[in-house]
């Protein structure tokens, strides 16, 4: 089970649509995990409310 939690929000379960695309049942939102050249996930994009909000992985 894959979970996500935004700052100040409850944890929500992510449901797979594909290997890199997930949706959230509680709200109208999707998350895309973006793989870099090495094949590791380097970024995610939250798609919500007509906006695409990227978040780059910090190392």
N, C-alpha and C positions, 0 to 999 in steps of 0.2 A: 504494500500500500504506500503510495507516494502522497505526502502532505505538503502544504505550503502555508505560510503565515505572514501576512503583511503587518507592518508595525502598527500596534494598537488594535489588531483584529484577532478574531478567533482562528484557530487552525481549520483548514478545509482540505478535503481529499481531492486529489487531481485524478481525473478519469482519462485513460488513453483513447485517442482517436487514431494515432499512429505511433511509431517509435519516438517521434520528437514533438508531437502535437498532443496537448491535453486540454480538457475543459473542466470548469468548476460548476457544479450543479447549483450551488447556493446563489450565485450571481451570474450575469451574462458576461462571461470572460473566458478567454482561452490563453494558454501559455505555449510558446514555441521554444524549445531548447535548440540552440545553434551550436553545431560542432565546428571546431577550428581545424587547421591543417593536420594536427596530430591525432584527430579523432576524438578529443576530449571536449566536453561541453564547456565553452568559453563565454557563453552569453545566453540570456533568456529574454524573450520579448513577451510582455503582457499586452494582450489585445483586449481592450475594454472601452466601452462608450465611444466607439469610432476612432480611438487613439491607439497607437502602437508605442509602448513604453519599454525601451531596451534597458537591460541591466547587465553590465559587463562583469565577469567574474574577477574578483580580486585575489591575488596570490600573495 
